[in-house]
Amino acid sequence: MGDVHDASYYAKCMVGGIFACGITHAAVCPLDIVKCRMQANPGMYKSIPDGFKQIKATEGFKGFTLGWFPTLVGYGMQGFGKFGFYEMFKDVYKAALGDKAAEYQTVGFLVSSACAEVIADVMLCPMEALKVRMQTSDKGTFPETAREGWPKIMNSEGWAGFYKGIKPLWFRQVPYTMVKFGAFENTVKAFYANIFTAPKSSYSKSTQLMITFMSGYFAGIFCAIVSHPADTMVSIMNKKGGTAGEIYRDIGFNGLWKGLGARIFMIGTLTGLQWYIYDSFKVAVGLATTGGK
């Protein structure tokens, strides 16, 4: 028997999303700092290892924690919206399609995740702007704590300062999330259809969670590639301002792909862990893992 999709179910999914996104993004904060600086300041670091080496030499361990708090809070809020509303929209579209729901299942995954991400990004954007400003601003030009950075932006720019990157954030996150959920759901389904062919319920929870992680990592690789140009735009826009057209004229096509290697590694691992944490939470509160038969 499947889970009953009532208010309690959606609430549990929202809490699971907070843990999944907040914890994982905060955990990879050091790599995110290097990636953002490579995007916003081309030439600052020769490579990812060089970035780590320079930060350790000039800033010490503290340099790797810069922006961890807005990362934890912002992506926790995003996870709340991303996973919770995805489950809601998925049920809405399934009901709307009726008998044709199975035929258009992948379309349902894509549309549901896109709608959920639009909402989730509105929740994320202020903390994302604060995080990027903290991580990429020249030394001494912007506070290094969220407590001081938030009022600085609010007093000088108001809410517009926190949401000036919302459009490129949507361009980055909506395709990313559509791939993340669509690829994940179909990969899980493929695992159970072609490799783990017994009924899903016959496999242990640890086996189901292993399938969840592998499917999430696979989906994450595609997520990183699809969303990277917009991610570069967000980093530069939050640091220097300007329109997407102005930034493109300045950095060119190749500049859009700066830091891609770091992001593939980061997002692949991140996505796999997010799905693993999310499904682990669902199992812990008595729900089934996501997808499959």
Rosetta blueprint (number, residue, H / E / L):
1 M L
2 G L
3 D L
4 V L
5 H L
6 D L
7 A H
8 S H
9 Y H
10 Y H
11 A H
12 K H
13 C H
14 M H
15 V H
16 G H
17 G H
18 I H
19 F H
20 A H
21 C H
22 G H
23 I H
24 T H
25 H H
26 A H
27 A H
28 V L
29 C H
30 P H
31 L H
32 D H
33 I H
34 V H
35 K H
36 C H
37 R H
38 M H
39 Q H
40 A H
41 N L
42 P L
43 G L
44 M L
45 Y L
46 K L
47 S L
48 I H
49 P H
50 D H
51 G H
52 F H
53 K H
54 Q H
55 I H
56 K H
57 A H
58 T H
59 E H
60 G L
61 F H
62 K H
63 G H
64 F H
65 T H
66 L L
67 G L
68 W H
69 F H
70 P H
71 T H
72 L H
73 V H
74 G H
75 Y H
76 G H
77 M H
78 Q H
79 G H
80 F H
81 G H
82 K H
83 F H
84 G H
85 F H
86 Y H
87 E H
88 M H
89 F H
90 K H
91 D H
92 V H
93 Y H
94 K H
95 A H
96 A H
97 L H
98 G H
99 D H
100 K H
101 A L
102 A L
103 E L
104 Y L
105 Q H
106 T H
107 V H
108 G H
109 F H
110 L H
111 V H
112 S H
113 S H
114 A H
115 C H
116 A H
117 E H
118 V H
119 I H
120 A H
121 D H
122 V H
123 M H
124 L H
125 C H
126 P H
127 M H
128 E H
129 A H
130 L H
131 K H
132 V H
133 R H
134 M H
135 Q H
136 T H
137 S L
138 D L
139 K L
140 G L
141 T L
142 F L
143 P L
144 E L
145 T L
146 A H
147 R H
148 E H
149 G H
150 W H
151 P H
152 K H
153 I H
154 M H
155 N H
156 S H
157 E H
158 G L
159 W H
160 A H
161 G H
162 F H
163 Y H
164 K L
165 G L
166 I H
167 K H
168 P H
169 L H
170 W H
171 F H
172 R H
173 Q H
174 V H
175 P H
176 Y H
177 T H
178 M H
179 V H
180 K H
181 F H
182 G H
183 A H
184 F H
185 E H
186 N H
187 T H
188 V H
189 K H
190 A H
191 F H
192 Y H
193 A H
194 N H
195 I L
196 F L
197 T L
198 A L
199 P L
200 K H
201 S H
202 S H
203 Y L
204 S L
205 K H
206 S H
207 T H
208 Q H
209 L H
210 M H
211 I H
212 T H
213 F H
214 M H
215 S H
216 G H
217 Y H
218 F H
219 A H
220 G H
221 I H
222 F H
223 C H
224 A H
225 I H
226 V H
227 S H
228 H H
229 P H
230 A H
231 D H
232 T H
233 M H
234 V H
235 S H
236 I H
237 M H
238 N H
239 K H
240 K H
241 G L
242 G L
243 T L
244 A H
245 G H
246 E H
247 I H
248 Y H
249 R H
250 D H
251 I H
252 G H
253 F H
254 N H
255 G H
256 L L
257 W L
258 K L
259 G L
260 L H
261 G H
262 A H
263 R H
264 I H
265 F H
266 M H
267 I H
268 G H
269 T H
270 L H
271 T H
272 G H
273 L H
274 Q H
275 W H
276 Y H
277 I H
278 Y H
279 D H
280 S H
281 F H
282 K H
283 V H
284 A H
285 V L
286 G L
287 L L
288 A L
289 T L
290 T L
291 G L
292 G L
293 K L
